[in-house]
Amino acid sequence: MKSDRFGQEDGVSLNQWISSAVAQKVGAVETAAEFFRRRAEGHTLDELDAFLASVPDRAPEPADELHEGWSQSSLTNFSP
């Protein structure tokens, strides 16, 4: 099986390789969440609004556009 080579290259079974990859991803996500929590400490949403209001009103840079079909309602499922 083609996917077996991932584990073989690291000298582990595919299951062990997948478990390790998932653990690394979970660790990265938790680390990012903690980073943003610390950065937000002591600040208010009013300060964030003031900062965002200072951003120039212009078209996004190439490759920074929102994907087709994006809507603000897609943010309702976001949970930090």
Secondary structure, DSSP 8 states (H G I E B T S, - for coil): -TTHHHHHHHTS-HHHHHHHHHHHHHHHHHHHHHHHHHHHTT--HHHHHHHHHTS------TT-S--TT--GGGGGG---
